[in-house]
Amino acid sequence: MEILSVNVGRAKAVDYTDAKGGVTGIDKRPASGAVRVFAPGATGVGGSGVEGDDVCDLRHHGGDHQAVYAFAREDLDVWAVELGRALPNGSFGENLTTYGIDVNDARIGERWRIGRELVLEVASARIPCRTFAGWLDQKGWVRRFTQAAAPGAYFRVIEPGEVRVGDPITLIERPDHEVSVAFWFRAFTTERALLPRVLAAGEALDPRARDAAHTYLAKQSS
């Protein structure tokens, strides 16, 4: 289990985003050498937790609960076949391209040590958006990606540190509940009836996710 690539994106003007200013940092490219990873700050204020990486739409991205986005090389390879095109590391806007670990089976609250210093905690799943579809230039991409339910994971930073290509990934804590990244994703997209069960992840949940689950429960009760 290791890091194949550490990817960062710089803000660029495009015609397929509704972000303020019409810019996006989704075009992420592999960085060379060590890259610092840190807790970027509160949702709506902090951007990416990866040094040199631009987050341009703070309404939906960035902040402590979306500090780092990881996607598996194995899943990129599946999509490369599906789409009939090469997908280099970083193609899905991920900061970390991983190998040898099932990112979508990771549990909310699960902790990974990467290299010697960095400790990340699984926080949520990536929800596809218009910018993602525009970047890939695929009609119906949001629906297609959603149906696959293999979205990759957002992480919060527990212990900051540097990350580089080849760093080993060590699973150091795995919670005893059912709320995997894929489960979380289905609950917030195609299977809303699962939302109450997401609460089993406890304090590891992004407060916005916890509030949404409680709101759903209240509506069902009424």
ChimeraX attribute file (.defattr): number of C-alpha atoms within 10 A of each C-alpha:
attribute: neighborCount
match mode: 1-to-1
recipient: residues
	/A:1	15
	/A:2	19
	/A:3	23
	/A:4	20
	/A:5	25
	/A:6	26
	/A:7	27
	/A:8	25
	/A:9	22
	/A:10	16
	/A:11	16
	/A:12	14
	/A:13	12
	/A:14	16
	/A:15	11
	/A:16	16
	/A:17	19
	/A:18	14
	/A:19	17
	/A:20	11
	/A:21	12
	/A:22	15
	/A:23	21
	/A:24	25
	/A:25	19
	/A:26	24
	/A:27	20
	/A:28	22
	/A:29	20
	/A:30	19
	/A:31	16
	/A:32	11
	/A:33	10
	/A:34	13
	/A:35	17
	/A:36	14
	/A:37	23
	/A:38	22
	/A:39	23
	/A:40	22
	/A:41	17
	/A:42	14
	/A:43	19
	/A:44	14
	/A:45	13
	/A:46	19
	/A:47	25
	/A:48	27
	/A:49	28
	/A:50	25
	/A:51	15
	/A:52	15
	/A:53	20
	/A:54	22
	/A:55	24
	/A:56	22
	/A:57	19
	/A:58	16
	/A:59	12
	/A:60	14
	/A:61	19
	/A:62	26
	/A:63	23
	/A:64	26
	/A:65	28
	/A:66	29
	/A:67	28
	/A:68	29
	/A:69	26
	/A:70	26
	/A:71	28
	/A:72	24
	/A:73	24
	/A:74	16
	/A:75	18
	/A:76	19
	/A:77	15
	/A:78	12
	/A:79	15
	/A:80	14
	/A:81	11
	/A:82	9
	/A:83	12
	/A:84	9
	/A:85	10
	/A:86	12
	/A:87	17
	/A:88	16
	/A:89	23
	/A:90	24
	/A:91	21
	/A:92	22
	/A:93	21
	/A:94	27
	/A:95	29
	/A:96	27
	/A:97	28
	/A:98	27
	/A:99	20
	/A:100	13
	/A:101	18
	/A:102	17
	/A:103	25
	/A:104	22
	/A:105	16
	/A:106	26
	/A:107	27
	/A:108	32
	/A:109	25
	/A:110	20
	/A:111	23
	/A:112	21
	/A:113	19
	/A:114	22
	/A:115	19
	/A:116	12
	/A:117	12
	/A:118	19
	/A:119	23
	/A:120	26
	/A:121	25
	/A:122	28
	/A:123	30
	/A:124	30
	/A:125	27
	/A:126	22
	/A:127	17
	/A:128	15
	/A:129	15
	/A:130	13
	/A:131	20
	/A:132	21
	/A:133	19
	/A:134	16
	/A:135	18
	/A:136	14
	/A:137	11
	/A:138	12
	/A:139	10
	/A:140	9
	/A:141	17
	/A:142	17
	/A:143	12
	/A:144	12
	/A:145	16
	/A:146	17
	/A:147	13
	/A:148	10
	/A:149	20
	/A:150	22
	/A:151	25
	/A:152	25
	/A:153	30
	/A:154	26
	/A:155	26
	/A:156	27
	/A:157	23
	/A:158	16
	/A:159	14
	/A:160	16
	/A:161	18
	/A:162	18
	/A:163	23
	/A:164	21
	/A:165	21
	/A:166	16
	/A:167	18
	/A:168	19
	/A:169	20
	/A:170	15
	/A:171	16
	/A:172	11
	/A:173	13
	/A:174	15
	/A:175	16
	/A:176	11
	/A:177	15
	/A:178	16
	/A:179	23
	/A:180	25
	/A:181	27
	/A:182	23
	/A:183	24
	/A:184	29
	/A:185	27
	/A:186	22
	/A:187	19
	/A:188	18
	/A:189	14
	/A:190	12
	/A:191	12
	/A:192	14
	/A:193	14
	/A:194	18
	/A:195	24
	/A:196	16
	/A:197	15
	/A:198	23
	/A:199	19
	/A:200	16
	/A:201	22
	/A:202	13
	/A:203	11
	/A:204	20
	/A:205	20
	/A:206	18
	/A:207	12
	/A:208	11
	/A:209	17
	/A:210	19
	/A:211	13
	/A:212	14
	/A:213	21
	/A:214	16
	/A:215	14
	/A:216	15
	/A:217	14
	/A:218	10
	/A:219	8
	/A:220	9
	/A:221	7
	/A:222	5
